[in-house]
Amino acid sequence: MKPLQKPANPLFSSGPCAKRPGWTIDNLKNAPLGRSHRAKIGKSRLKQAIDLTAAILGLPEGYRVGIVPGSDTGAVEMALWSLLGARGVDMLAWESFGAGWITDVAKQLKLDDIRTLTADYGDLPDLSKVDPARDVVFTWNGTTSGVKLPNADWISDDRAGLTICDATSAAFAMDLPWEKLDVTTFSWQKVLGGEAAHGVIILSPRAVERLESYVPPWPLPKIFRLTKNGKLIEGIFSGATINTPSMLCVEDYLDALNWAQTIGGLRGMIAKSEENLDVLRDWVARTGWVEFLANDAQTVSNTSVCFKIVAPWFTALEEAQQTAVAKEMAMLLDVEEAAFDIGAYRDAPAGLRIWAGSTIEASDLLALLPWLDWAHGQVEASHAK
């Protein structure tokens, strides 16, 4: 039967993600709208966001945080165009965003010395093949596959190359080993549920040294330039952004950061997300028609949790039919206003994807589970032979 109780918050999108519990538009009433971001008040808000980010993430001494254009995509592209080419690069991919970075490096930058280490959805590539003498580009958490790195043991402490990590659905929800990461990027619209448009780039001292000692052979657009006259543009990392930021979005990010501190900072956010994953793990363990898309339990994401439908009636369908049926299931939940935006990513295998980051309440996930079983029952009745 159709469940009676719905989640109090049915927003389970994997980006932009749900706002933090208790959020209202009134939280943004003090945003300095109509003021220049270069005025004292604008710079101070941006600097506050930078300092809070570093404090909550627990960044080591000497690491710099910058707010840059273009969400996480802009931050990653900035790193690729500014840093690569000094030595060979290993490109890792096990889902669509990592594959996109390979395309950019191979077809846009057209580097000669590229190695690609890839895996199908659900798995990780062979990380032991990464060469510490080379740069390496990777996602920490595969947002479209629900497969995360379990650790950074494969990254050498004595590496000569740089590590460039797209951590957009991992930052603030997973333990990131900063001493192993030279460039880290994310957008605050993911784990913190912030408003879109802006990216964050974090540079280690090793990354800064590369920027100041290496000049790429290709022209750099203005919004990618991190140096001037061979020196890092320090203003980017103290509140003087490259382009015009939305002070409304910055105010919203500050609100999210301040909220994060009230639930225990980084440790509290990780714990909340892990508790949410436990709710989903318990459901998968007792449910016969669904499994995690991740094949290794140690790599199951605690933010962008991806599922595959394994019921025999479903696996007997052609691939195109599976995609259509999974979309139908997601649409049923959308129409019922029980869950919005939980379909698998367009390039991923047919299935479902549920955000479980710390802005999601466990009580809402518990209320969602009967609806998932109901929707499966509905499509099974329609399509099972």
Residue, then its C-alpha position, 0 to 999 in steps of 0.5 A: m500500500k502507498p505509505l502515509q507519511k512523507p519525508a518532512n524534506p523530500l529534497f534529495s538531489s545530489g547537486p544543488c543539494a538540500k539546504r541545511p536544517g532550519w534554513t530560511i531566506d531570512n538568514l541572508k538578510n544581512a548580505p551586502l547587496g548592491r555593494s561592491h565586492r571590492a569594498k571593505i564590507g565585501k572583502s571582509r565577507l569573502k575573507q571570513a568565508i575563506d578563514l572559516t573554510a580553512a578552520i573547519l576543514g583543519l587545513p595545515e599551515g601554509y595551505r591557501v583557500g581561494i574563491v573562484p568562478g564557475s563552481d567546482t568545474g571552474a576550480v578544476e579547470m583552473a588547476l588543470w590549465s595552470l599546473l599541468g604540462a610540467r611532467g607526465v600526468d596520470m588521469l583517474a576516472w571511475e565515473s562521468f566527472g573524472a572521465g570529463w577531466i580526461t577529455d579536457v586534458a587530452k582534447q583541449l590541453k592536448l598533453d603528450d604524456i597522459r596515462t589513463l587509469t579507469a574503471d567501470y561504474g561501481d569499481l575503482p581503478d588499480l591505484s597501485k599503478v599511479d606513478p609518484a613521479r607524475d602528476v595525478v588528477f582524480t575525484w575523491n568521491g564519484t558523485t555519479s557512481g557513489v564510489k569513493l576512495p577509502n583512503a589515500d594510502w596509494i599516494s606517496d609521501d615522497r611523490a615528485g608530482l602534484t595531486i589534483c583532487d576534485a573533492t566536490s561531494a567529499a569536502f566537509a563529509m569525508d576525511l581528506p588527508w591534506e598532507k597528500l593533497d596538493v590541489t583540492t577543489f569543491s563547490w559549496q552547493k554540495v555538502l553544505g547546500g550552498e547556492a551555486a556559481h562559485g568554486v573553492i580551490i585549496l593549494s598546498p605549498r607544493a602547488v604554489e611552488r609549481l605555479e611560481s616556477y612553471v609557465p604553461p605553453w598555452p594562453l590562460p584566460k583571465i579567470f584561470r590566472l593564479t599568478k602575475n609576474g611569476k608570483l601567486i596573486e595573494g589577493i585571490f586567497s584573501g577576498a579579492t576574487i577574480n570576477t564579481p561574486s554574488m554576495l548573496c551566495v557568499e552570505d549563504y555559504l557563511d550561514a552554512l559554515n556557521w551552522a556546521q560549527t553548531i553541529g560539531g564542525l567537520r567531525g559533526m558533519i562527517a558523523k551525520s552523513e555516516e549515520n545517514l548512510d547507516v540508515l540506507r545500509d540497513w535498508v539495502a541489507r533487508t531489501g531484495w530488489v536493490e543493491f549499492l552500485a559500489n561493489d566494495a563496501q569500503t568504497v560506498s559513498n556517504t554523500s551521493v549514494c547510488f543504487k542499482i536495481v537487481a530484481p530479476w524482472f528488472t535485470a531481464l529488461e533491455e538496457a534502454q528499458q531499464t533506463a526508462v523504468a528507473k526514470e519512471m520510478a523516480m518520477l512516481l516519487d516526484v509526482e507524490e512529492a515523496a522524493f525529488d531528483i533521485g534518478a541516476y545521473r544521465d551517464a550512469p547505469a539505470g538506478l537511483r541516487i539519494w543524497a545523504g550528506s549532513t544537510i539531510e536528516a536521518s528521519d527523512l531518509l527513514a520516511l523515504l524508504p517505504w516510498l522507495d519500496w512502494a515505487h518499486g512495487q508499482v513499476e514491477a506490477s506494470h513491467a514484470k512479465 
